[in-house]
Amino acid sequence: MSLAKRLGEAEGGQKLYSSSAALGNYGDEAVIDDASRSMILGLRDTVVTELIKQAGRDISDSADLALLDPSVVVGSVTNHVDASTEDFPLPRADVIQLVVDEILGNGPIETLLQDPSVTEVMVNRFDEVFVERGGRIQTTDVRFNNEAHLRATIERVVSRVGRRIDESSPLVDARLPDGSRVNAVIPPIALDGSSLTIRKFAVDRMTLQDLLDSGTLTPEAEEFLGVLVRGKANIIISGGTGSGKTTTLNVLSSLIPEDQRIVTIEDSAELQIGKPHVVRLESRPPNVEGRGTVTIRDLVKNALRMRPDRIIVGEVRDGTAFDMLQAMNTGHEGSLTTVHANSPDDALLRLESMSLMAGLELPIPVIRQQMASAIDVIVQQSRLIDGRRRITAISEVRTDDHGQPVVVPIFEYRFDDDADGEESLYLTGSPSHLGDKLSANGEDMPGFLVESR
């Protein structure tokens, strides 16, 4: 979080300082040369040394400075800037902002993280920083001073969430306090130097109307999905990395009636359910001794004992898939989850493969029967070549004469040659077979699907 957001306004409503437009909006990244960057790091080191001395034994490392009152840090930085005789290449307020970001924030990438147009920050190495805007990856002029500077920033970021990274544990995948996901990799497994990836947490929860306005959904598809969620259909959201699966899962979960008890299970908590009766669970990696691991699979099993009306799993990627199918088949209707796959058919293959990872040595036909019985609908999410994220298929999973699952598209995304090549979700003409289930849960099939029977 930037200093401005940490401090807001001082007592009496007076702002402590404000950063310049150039630094506050990295649409045009402020280019900081090596000399300026070295000057900023020098100021940082001076202030850190002073604060550690002032704090005495309460602070043993510069990473612990995040525990200090931010006003103490900004006060010390301001005093040093005012007392300096150097000819600063940037406005005074920007120098203060940059130095404080080096102490309390995320260093050079702090302003990128505060830019609302940036959805992901990717540091390939200390002098290569990229961002994603509007679904497109763009290069930036932001850079770290050297490998040691980047490494110190990574250690500061992961230490805030109680994690560590070193040569014995060179990988970290964690969630920041604001919900953003961070992944860090350092040498020796990162061959070109340390790498840092931060996927930003959406502040404003998207709604169905947002998906309609963006063209991700049509009114007919929105009505169908609403009936499916309220009617307790079991839904799998399938898609590739960064295709918008979690966003769609958030939107669909917002349609769950407020009187139902929801248990969410995630690796890194990203879901924003916005309902009054929610229990949120998050998996836990092993500690420094290699103990204390709590897996998604452990949490799914535990959730079955928590009297849930709905179970929502952020993503299944291992033997958890089989436990999720069991939950869907044993009275926990209306469950939702996501899976990495490129099509609805691939989603079933992935679920089959992951179910085999449960180690139960069940015959494949039995697993397929479980899938056919448990899953009602697969929503396919895709990121198009121009960066747009779209729902490209809504398909039902049915059972063939041999009890095996069959994917039947109800909506498909395609060009309409009769509408000047307009892209949209179109009804395939296949009738829905979920009418009885929806009716049993108090929902009626939309008229446009009933008519197609």
C-alpha positions in Angstrom: 0.0 0.0 0.0 1.4 3.4 -0.9 2.2 6.0 1.8 -0.7 8.2 0.7 -3.2 5.3 1.3 -1.5 4.2 4.6 -1.7 7.7 6.1 -4.7 9.2 4.4 -4.9 12.5 6.2 -3.2 13.6 9.3 -5.1 14.8 12.4 -7.2 17.8 11.6 -7.6 16.7 8.0 -4.3 18.1 6.7 -2.6 15.9 4.2 1.0 15.0 5.0 2.0 15.2 1.4 0.9 14.2 -2.1 2.8 12.5 -4.8 3.0 14.0 -8.3 0.8 12.9 -11.1 3.8 11.4 -12.9 4.4 9.0 -10.1 0.7 8.5 -9.2 -0.2 7.4 -12.7 2.2 5.0 -14.4 0.4 5.3 -17.7 3.5 7.4 -18.5 6.1 5.9 -16.2 8.4 8.4 -14.6 11.9 7.4 -15.8 14.4 7.4 -12.9 18.0 7.3 -13.9 20.7 5.3 -12.1 22.0 8.3 -10.3 18.6 9.2 -8.9 17.9 5.6 -8.0 21.2 5.4 -6.1 20.4 8.7 -4.3 17.0 7.3 -3.2 18.5 4.1 -1.9 21.2 6.0 -0.1 18.5 8.1 1.7 16.6 4.9 2.5 19.7 3.3 4.1 20.3 6.4 6.2 16.8 6.6 7.4 16.6 2.8 8.1 19.8 2.9 10.1 18.5 5.8 12.2 15.1 4.2 12.8 16.7 0.9 13.9 18.8 2.8 16.4 15.9 4.7 17.7 13.8 1.6 18.1 16.5 -0.3 19.9 15.9 -3.9 20.4 12.3 -3.7 19.2 13.5 -3.9 15.6 16.2 -6.3 14.6 15.9 -6.0 10.8 14.9 -3.4 8.3 11.9 -5.7 7.3 10.5 -5.1 10.7 10.1 -1.4 9.9 6.7 -2.2 8.5 5.6 -2.5 12.1 6.4 1.1 12.8 3.8 3.9 12.7 4.0 5.2 9.1 3.9 8.7 10.3 7.2 8.1 12.1 8.8 6.9 8.9 7.5 9.7 6.8 8.6 12.2 9.4 12.1 10.9 9.4 12.3 10.8 5.6 11.0 14.3 5.4 13.5 15.6 7.8 16.4 14.0 5.9 15.1 15.3 2.6 14.8 18.8 4.0 18.3 18.7 5.5 19.9 17.3 2.4 22.0 19.7 0.2 21.7 17.4 -2.8 20.0 18.7 -6.0 17.1 16.3 -6.3 16.1 15.4 -9.9 12.5 15.0 -8.8 10.0 17.2 -6.9 10.5 16.9 -3.1 7.2 15.2 -2.5 8.1 12.5 -5.1 11.5 11.9 -3.5 9.7 11.4 -0.1 7.2 9.0 -1.7 9.9 6.9 -3.4 12.0 6.7 -0.2 9.1 5.7 1.9 8.0 3.1 -0.6 11.4 1.6 -0.4 11.0 1.3 3.4 7.3 0.5 3.9 6.1 -0.4 0.4 7.2 -2.5 -2.5 10.0 -0.3 -3.8 10.0 0.8 -7.5 6.9 -1.2 -8.3 4.7 0.4 -5.6 3.3 3.0 -7.9 2.5 0.3 -10.5 0.6 -1.6 -7.8 -1.4 1.6 -7.1 -2.3 2.2 -10.7 -5.9 1.0 -11.1 -5.3 0.2 -14.8 -2.6 -2.4 -13.9 -3.9 -5.9 -13.2 -0.6 -7.7 -12.9 3.0 -6.7 -12.3 5.7 -9.1 -13.6 9.4 -8.6 -12.7 11.5 -11.0 -14.8 14.8 -9.7 -13.4 15.9 -6.5 -11.7 16.0 -4.5 -14.9 12.9 -6.0 -16.7 9.5 -5.1 -15.3 6.3 -5.7 -17.3 2.6 -5.0 -16.5 -0.7 -6.2 -17.8 -3.3 -3.6 -18.8 -6.6 -4.4 -20.4 -5.5 -8.0 -20.9 -2.3 -6.9 -22.8 1.3 -7.2 -21.5 3.3 -4.0 -21.7 6.9 -3.1 -20.9 7.7 -0.4 -18.4 10.7 1.8 -17.7 10.6 0.8 -14.0 13.6 -1.1 -12.8 15.4 -2.1 -9.6 19.0 -0.9 -8.9 20.4 -4.4 -9.0 19.7 -8.0 -8.0 20.3 -7.2 -4.3 17.7 -4.4 -4.5 15.1 -6.8 -6.0 16.0 -9.6 -3.6 15.6 -7.2 -0.6 12.2 -6.1 -1.9 11.0 -9.7 -2.3 12.2 -10.6 1.2 10.3 -7.6 2.6 7.1 -8.5 0.7 7.1 -12.2 1.8 8.1 -11.4 5.4 4.9 -9.3 5.8 2.8 -12.4 5.3 4.9 -14.6 7.6 6.7 -16.4 4.8 10.4 -16.8 4.1 12.4 -17.2 0.9 16.1 -18.4 0.7 18.2 -20.9 -1.2 16.7 -23.8 0.8 13.2 -22.6 0.0 13.5 -20.6 -3.3 9.8 -20.5 -4.1 7.0 -18.6 -2.4 3.3 -18.4 -3.4 1.3 -16.3 -1.0 -1.5 -13.8 -0.5 -0.8 -10.2 0.5 -2.9 -8.4 3.1 -5.0 -6.7 0.4 -5.7 -10.1 -1.2 -3.3 -9.8 -4.1 -1.4 -13.0 -5.1 2.3 -12.9 -5.1 4.7 -15.5 -6.5 8.5 -15.1 -6.0 11.3 -17.3 -7.4 15.0 -16.8 -6.6 18.3 -18.4 -7.6 19.4 -21.1 -8.0 16.2 -22.2 -9.7 15.7 -18.7 -11.3 18.6 -18.8 -13.7 18.5 -15.1 -14.8 18.0 -13.6 -11.3 15.1 -13.3 -8.9 11.6 -13.1 -10.4 8.4 -11.6 -8.8 4.8 -11.7 -10.0 2.0 -10.0 -8.3 -1.6 -10.4 -9.5 -3.6 -7.5 -8.1 -6.7 -8.0 -6.0 -9.8 -6.4 -7.5 -11.1 -3.7 -5.1 -14.6 -3.5 -6.5 -16.5 -6.7 -6.8 -17.8 -7.3 -10.4 -21.5 -7.9 -10.9 -23.6 -9.6 -13.5 -24.4 -6.2 -14.9 -20.7 -5.6 -15.4 -20.4 -8.8 -17.4 -23.4 -7.7 -19.5 -22.0 -4.3 -20.1 -18.6 -5.7 -21.1 -20.1 -8.1 -23.6 -18.9 -11.2 -21.6 -22.6 -12.3 -21.2 -25.8 -11.8 -23.2 -29.1 -11.3 -21.4 -30.2 -14.8 -22.2 -27.0 -16.4 -20.9 -27.2 -14.2 -17.8 -30.8 -15.4 -17.1 -29.8 -19.0 -17.6 -26.8 -18.8 -15.3 -28.9 -17.0 -12.6 -31.5 -19.8 -12.7 -28.7 -22.4 -12.6 -27.1 -20.9 -9.5 -30.4 -20.3 -7.6 -31.6 -23.8 -8.7 -28.5 -25.5 -7.1 -26.9 -26.7 -10.3 -23.3 -27.9 -9.8 -21.1 -25.7 -11.9 -17.5 -26.0 -13.1 -15.8 -22.9 -14.5 -13.1 -23.9 -16.9 -10.4 -21.8 -18.5 -6.8 -21.0 -18.9 -4.5 -18.9 -16.6 -5.7 -15.3 -16.5 -8.9 -16.0 -18.4 -11.2 -14.6 -15.7 -12.3 -17.8 -14.0 -12.2 -16.4 -10.5 -14.0 -13.2 -11.5 -16.8 -15.3 -13.0 -16.9 -17.5 -9.9 -17.2 -14.4 -7.8 -20.1 -13.1 -9.9 -22.0 -16.4 -9.9 -21.5 -16.9 -6.1 -23.2 -13.5 -5.6 -26.4 -15.0 -6.9 -26.6 -17.6 -4.1 -29.6 -16.8 -1.8 -28.6 -15.0 1.4 -30.2 -17.5 3.8 -27.7 -20.3 2.7 -24.5 -21.2 4.5 -21.5 -21.0 2.2 -18.0 -22.5 2.8 -15.3 -21.3 0.6 -11.9 -23.1 0.2 -8.9 -21.6 -1.5 -5.2 -21.8 -1.9 -5.0 -17.9 -1.8 -8.2 -16.2 -0.7 -9.5 -14.2 -3.7 -13.2 -14.8 -3.5 -15.5 -11.9 -2.6 -18.7 -13.5 -1.8 -20.5 -10.6 -0.2 -23.0 -12.8 1.6 -23.9 -12.8 5.4 -23.4 -16.5 6.1 -19.9 -17.4 4.8 -17.0 -19.4 6.3 -13.7 -18.8 4.5 -11.0 -21.4 4.6 -7.5 -21.2 3.2 -4.9 -23.9 2.8 -1.5 -23.7 4.6 1.9 -24.6 3.4 4.4 -26.4 5.6 6.4 -24.4 8.2 10.2 -24.2 8.3 10.3 -27.7 9.8 8.2 -29.1 7.0 5.2 -29.6 9.2 1.7 -28.2 9.6 0.6 -28.5 6.0 -3.2 -28.2 5.5 -4.2 -29.0 1.9 -7.2 -28.1 -0.1 -8.2 -31.7 0.1 -8.1 -31.6 3.9 -10.3 -28.5 3.8 -12.9 -30.1 1.5 -13.2 -33.1 3.7 -13.6 -30.9 6.8 -16.1 -28.6 5.0 -18.5 -31.6 4.7 -18.8 -31.6 8.5 -19.6 -27.9 8.7 -23.2 -28.2 7.5 -22.7 -26.2 4.3 -25.5 -25.4 1.9 -22.9 -24.6 -0.7 -19.2 -25.5 -1.1 -17.1 -23.2 -3.3 -13.6 -24.3 -4.1 -11.4 -21.7 -5.7 -9.6 -24.2 -7.9 -9.2 -28.0 -8.0 -5.8 -29.1 -9.2 -5.2 -32.6 -7.7 -7.0 -35.4 -5.9 -9.3 -32.8 -4.5 -11.3 -33.2 -7.7 -12.6 -36.6 -6.5 -13.6 -35.2 -3.1 -15.4 -32.4 -4.8 -17.3 -34.8 -7.0 -18.2 -36.8 -3.9 -19.5 -33.7 -2.2 -21.6 -32.8 -5.2 -23.0 -36.4 -5.2 -23.8 -36.5 -1.5 -26.3 -33.7 -0.9 -24.2 -30.6 -1.4 -25.9 -29.4 -4.5 -25.1 -26.0 -6.0 -21.4 -26.3 -5.5 -19.0 -24.3 -7.6 -15.3 -24.6 -8.5 -12.8 -23.8 -11.2 -10.4 -25.9 -13.2 -7.6 -25.2 -15.7 -8.7 -26.4 -19.1 -9.1 -25.1 -22.7 -12.6 -26.5 -23.4 -15.5 -28.2 -21.6 -14.4 -31.5 -23.0 -10.8 -30.9 -21.7 -12.3 -30.0 -18.3 -13.8 -33.4 -18.0 -10.5 -35.0 -19.0 -8.6 -32.9 -16.4 -11.1 -33.8 -13.7 -10.7 -37.5 -14.6 -6.9 -37.3 -14.4 -7.0 -35.4 -11.1 -9.5 -37.8 -9.6 -7.0 -40.6 -10.4 -4.5 -38.7 -8.3 -6.7 -39.3 -5.2 -5.0 -42.7 -5.0 -8.1 -44.8 -4.6 -7.4 -47.0 -7.6 -11.0 -46.7 -8.9 -11.7 -47.9 -12.4 -12.0 -45.1 -14.9 -15.6 -45.9 -15.9 -16.6 -45.5 -12.2 -14.9 -42.0 -12.1 -16.6 -41.0 -15.3 -20.0 -42.1 -13.8 -19.2 -39.9 -10.8 -18.6 -37.0 -13.1 -21.7 -37.5 -15.1 -23.8 -37.7 -12.0 -22.2 -34.8 -10.1 -21.6 -32.1 -12.7 -24.5 -30.2 -14.3 -22.9 -27.4 -16.2 -19.4 -26.3 -17.4 -18.9 -22.6 -18.1 -15.9 -22.0 -20.4 -13.9 -18.8 -19.9 -11.3 -17.7 -22.4 -9.0 -14.8 -23.0 -9.2 -13.7 -26.6 -6.2 -12.7 -28.7 -6.9 -9.0 -28.1 -6.8 -9.5 -24.4 -10.6 -9.5 -23.8 -12.0 -12.0 -21.4 -15.2 -13.8 -22.5 -17.4 -16.7 -21.6 -17.1 -18.7 -24.7 -19.4 -21.7 -23.9 -22.1 -22.8 -21.4 -22.5 -26.5 -21.7 -24.5 -29.2 -19.9 -23.0 -32.5 -18.8 -25.3 -35.4 -19.5 -25.1 -39.1 -19.2 -25.0 -41.4 -22.3 -26.5 -44.9 -22.5 -23.4 -46.3 -20.8 -23.4 -43.9 -17.9 -20.5 -41.8 -19.3 -20.4 -38.0 -19.3 -21.3 -36.2 -22.5 -20.8 -32.4 -23.1 -23.8 -30.7 -24.8 -23.3 -27.0 -25.6 -26.3 -24.7 -24.8 -24.5 -21.4 -25.6 -21.5 -21.0 -27.8 -19.4 -17.9 -28.6 -19.1 -17.2 -32.3 -19.3 -14.7 -35.1 -22.8 -13.9 -36.6 -22.4 -13.5 -40.3 -25.9 -12.0 -40.5 -25.0 -9.3 -38.0 -21.8 -7.8 -39.6 -19.6 -10.4 -37.9 -20.8 -9.5 -34.4 -19.2 -11.7 -31.7 -21.5 -13.0 -29.0 -22.9 -16.0 -27.1 -25.5 -17.7 -29.2 -28.0 -20.4 -28.3 -27.1 -23.7 -30.0 -30.7 -24.9 -30.2 -30.0 -27.8 -27.9 -32.7 -28.2 -25.2 -31.7 -28.1 -21.5 -32.3 -31.3 -19.5 -32.1 -29.6 -16.1 -35.7 -28.5 -15.9 -36.7 -31.1 -13.3 -33.7 -30.3 -11.0 -34.3 -26.6 -11.2 -38.0 -27.1 -10.6 -37.3 -29.2 -7.5 -35.3 -26.2 -6.1 -38.0 -23.6 -6.9 -36.7 -22.3 -10.2 -38.3 -22.4 -13.7 -36.4 -23.0 -16.9 -36.2 -19.8 -18.9 -38.9 -19.6 -21.6 -36.5 -19.4 -24.5 -35.0 -22.8 -23.5 -38.4 -24.4 -22.9 -39.6 -23.2 -26.3 -36.6 -24.9 -28.0 -37.7 -28.3 -26.8 
